[in-house]
Amino acid sequence: MLIESDLFIAVIKDKDRLKPAATKIMEDIQSGRMEDAYASVAAIQEVIFWLVREGRSDEVLSTVNILLNVKNLEWVDLSKEICLNASAIMKEFKLSPFDSYHAATAISRDNKIISSDHVYDKIKSLERASLASISP
């Protein structure tokens, strides 16, 4: 199941309504209770952009290091196929570039994604689990 960047950002934020659920999911991944968790390397870029936009550039290196070393979380590179599929998703479903990369990555694997973003519901082949639906 693809872990979307909103989960990482919810954990990083000082206050976020989804922080308890996001923290629980991260704990489940690291403990091995959640198996087959993966994320697109595009999520790293999205987190970096968010940190810079929030004036937290000094946290970029440590945050990226922590994310890349989350136990039991596989990072999926952007292949040519994923880039091409993301471009098609952007055009057909009017998703943002990052959301398109996440969707294309999930479609290349198991068609499952954890995200609070309803835009993924437009893509019928994707099965979205909402962060809000996960009890901490």
Secondary structure as a PSIPRED ss2 file (coil, helix, strand):
# PSIPRED VFORMAT (PSIPRED V4.0)

   1 M C   1.000  0.000  0.000
   2 L E   0.000  0.000  1.000
   3 I E   0.000  0.000  1.000
   4 E C   1.000  0.000  0.000
   5 S H   0.000  1.000  0.000
   6 D H   0.000  1.000  0.000
   7 L H   0.000  1.000  0.000
   8 F H   0.000  1.000  0.000
   9 I H   0.000  1.000  0.000
  10 A H   0.000  1.000  0.000
  11 V H   0.000  1.000  0.000
  12 I H   0.000  1.000  0.000
  13 K C   1.000  0.000  0.000
  14 D C   1.000  0.000  0.000
  15 K C   1.000  0.000  0.000
  16 D C   1.000  0.000  0.000
  17 R C   1.000  0.000  0.000
  18 L C   1.000  0.000  0.000
  19 K H   0.000  1.000  0.000
  20 P H   0.000  1.000  0.000
  21 A H   0.000  1.000  0.000
  22 A H   0.000  1.000  0.000
  23 T H   0.000  1.000  0.000
  24 K H   0.000  1.000  0.000
  25 I H   0.000  1.000  0.000
  26 M H   0.000  1.000  0.000
  27 E H   0.000  1.000  0.000
  28 D H   0.000  1.000  0.000
  29 I H   0.000  1.000  0.000
  30 Q H   0.000  1.000  0.000
  31 S H   0.000  1.000  0.000
  32 G C   1.000  0.000  0.000
  33 R C   1.000  0.000  0.000
  34 M C   1.000  0.000  0.000
  35 E C   1.000  0.000  0.000
  36 D C   1.000  0.000  0.000
  37 A E   0.000  0.000  1.000
  38 Y E   0.000  0.000  1.000
  39 A E   0.000  0.000  1.000
  40 S E   0.000  0.000  1.000
  41 V H   0.000  1.000  0.000
  42 A H   0.000  1.000  0.000
  43 A H   0.000  1.000  0.000
  44 I H   0.000  1.000  0.000
  45 Q H   0.000  1.000  0.000
  46 E H   0.000  1.000  0.000
  47 V H   0.000  1.000  0.000
  48 I H   0.000  1.000  0.000
  49 F H   0.000  1.000  0.000
  50 W H   0.000  1.000  0.000
  51 L H   0.000  1.000  0.000
  52 V H   0.000  1.000  0.000
  53 R H   0.000  1.000  0.000
  54 E C   1.000  0.000  0.000
  55 G C   1.000  0.000  0.000
  56 R C   1.000  0.000  0.000
  57 S H   0.000  1.000  0.000
  58 D H   0.000  1.000  0.000
  59 E H   0.000  1.000  0.000
  60 V H   0.000  1.000  0.000
  61 L H   0.000  1.000  0.000
  62 S H   0.000  1.000  0.000
  63 T H   0.000  1.000  0.000
  64 V H   0.000  1.000  0.000
  65 N H   0.000  1.000  0.000
  66 I H   0.000  1.000  0.000
  67 L H   0.000  1.000  0.000
  68 L H   0.000  1.000  0.000
  69 N C   1.000  0.000  0.000
  70 V C   1.000  0.000  0.000
  71 K C   1.000  0.000  0.000
  72 N C   1.000  0.000  0.000
  73 L E   0.000  0.000  1.000
  74 E E   0.000  0.000  1.000
  75 W E   0.000  0.000  1.000
  76 V E   0.000  0.000  1.000
  77 D C   1.000  0.000  0.000
  78 L C   1.000  0.000  0.000
  79 S C   1.000  0.000  0.000
  80 K H   0.000  1.000  0.000
  81 E H   0.000  1.000  0.000
  82 I H   0.000  1.000  0.000
  83 C H   0.000  1.000  0.000
  84 L H   0.000  1.000  0.000
  85 N H   0.000  1.000  0.000
  86 A H   0.000  1.000  0.000
  87 S H   0.000  1.000  0.000
  88 A H   0.000  1.000  0.000
  89 I H   0.000  1.000  0.000
  90 M H   0.000  1.000  0.000
  91 K H   0.000  1.000  0.000
  92 E H   0.000  1.000  0.000
  93 F H   0.000  1.000  0.000
  94 K C   1.000  0.000  0.000
  95 L C   1.000  0.000  0.000
  96 S C   1.000  0.000  0.000
  97 P H   0.000  1.000  0.000
  98 F H   0.000  1.000  0.000
  99 D H   0.000  1.000  0.000
 100 S H   0.000  1.000  0.000
 101 Y H   0.000  1.000  0.000
 102 H H   0.000  1.000  0.000
 103 A H   0.000  1.000  0.000
 104 A H   0.000  1.000  0.000
 105 T H   0.000  1.000  0.000
 106 A H   0.000  1.000  0.000
 107 I H   0.000  1.000  0.000
 108 S H   0.000  1.000  0.000
 109 R H   0.000  1.000  0.000
 110 D C   1.000  0.000  0.000
 111 N C   1.000  0.000  0.000
 112 K E   0.000  0.000  1.000
 113 I E   0.000  0.000  1.000
 114 I E   0.000  0.000  1.000
 115 S C   1.000  0.000  0.000
 116 S C   1.000  0.000  0.000
 117 D C   1.000  0.000  0.000
 118 H H   0.000  1.000  0.000
 119 V H   0.000  1.000  0.000
 120 Y H   0.000  1.000  0.000
 121 D H   0.000  1.000  0.000
 122 K H   0.000  1.000  0.000
 123 I C   1.000  0.000  0.000
 124 K C   1.000  0.000  0.000
 125 S C   1.000  0.000  0.000
 126 L C   1.000  0.000  0.000
 127 E E   0.000  0.000  1.000
 128 R E   0.000  0.000  1.000
 129 A E   0.000  0.000  1.000
 130 S C   1.000  0.000  0.000
 131 L H   0.000  1.000  0.000
 132 A H   0.000  1.000  0.000
 133 S H   0.000  1.000  0.000
 134 I C   1.000  0.000  0.000
 135 S C   1.000  0.000  0.000
 136 P C   1.000  0.000  0.000
